[in-house]
Amino acid sequence: MEKCRYCGRIRDEWDCHGDECRKAIARALRRQRSGLPMIPNVIRNEIPPDATADQVINVLSRQRLRARRGNEERRERKAVEDGEED
């Protein structure tokens, strides 16, 4: 048994989770078509409830840098893809 990468439930090779799983797969394919990873990397919940201001600033700046790099990579891919169509 393994965990379904789309809906997160435990399943075997032949088991499908019906509408819930199909909706998750459709959402993943839409993300892929728009240039995003099929499964989002969850960044939330990195800040502990009793965090100091320094810890919050460090986590937020790291998240911002990660997002900026992802956006730059997406723009580069899009520029290459747009250049190939001409």
N, C-alpha and C positions, 0 to 999 in steps of 0.2 A: 504494500500500500504506500502511496505517496501523496503529497499535498498538491492539489490542483493549483497551478500558478496563477490562475485567473480569479477563481472565487475563494481560494484559501481553504477549502474543505479537503478532508482525507478521501481519496478515491483509489480504486484499482484501475488497471489498464482499460477496462471496458465500461466503466461506470461514468455516466454523465449526470450532472445535477439539474438538468432541465432548464427552465427559463432563466434562472438566476445565473447559471454558468454561461449560457448563450449570450445573455446581456453583457456579462463581464468580458467575454471574448470579443463581442462587437465593439465595446468601448476600447479595448486594447488595440483592435485593428484601426479604429478611428484615430487613436493617439499615434500609431505608427505612420499612418498616411499624412498626419500633420507634422511629422518629423520628430516626435517625442518618443521616448522609450515606451514599449508596450505596457510595462508595469511601472507605475510611478515610484520613484524613490521617496519614501516618506521622510521628510526632514523634521517635522514637528516633534514635540515632546523631547527635545534634547536639553531643554532648560529645566533643571530641578525646581520644585516649588519654593525652596528656601535659597535661591540663587542670589548672589550679590549683583550689584550693578555692573561690575567688571565682567563677571561670568556671562551675563546677558549680552553685553556688548560684544564679547569675544565670539559667542555662538552666532549672533546675528550677523556679524561681519563675515564669519566663515560661510554662513549660508548665502550671503549676498555674493561673495566671491565665487562660490560654486555655481550659483545661478548665472552669473555673468559669463563664466567659462562655457556653460551649456548653451547660452544664447549665441556666443561667438561661434561655437562649433556648428550650431544650426544654421547661422547665417552663411558660413563658409560652404556648408553642404548645399544650401539653396543656391548660392552663387555658382557653384560647379554644375549643379543640375540645370539651372537656367542657361548656362553657357553651352551645355551639350545640346539643348533643344534648337539652338539657332542654326 
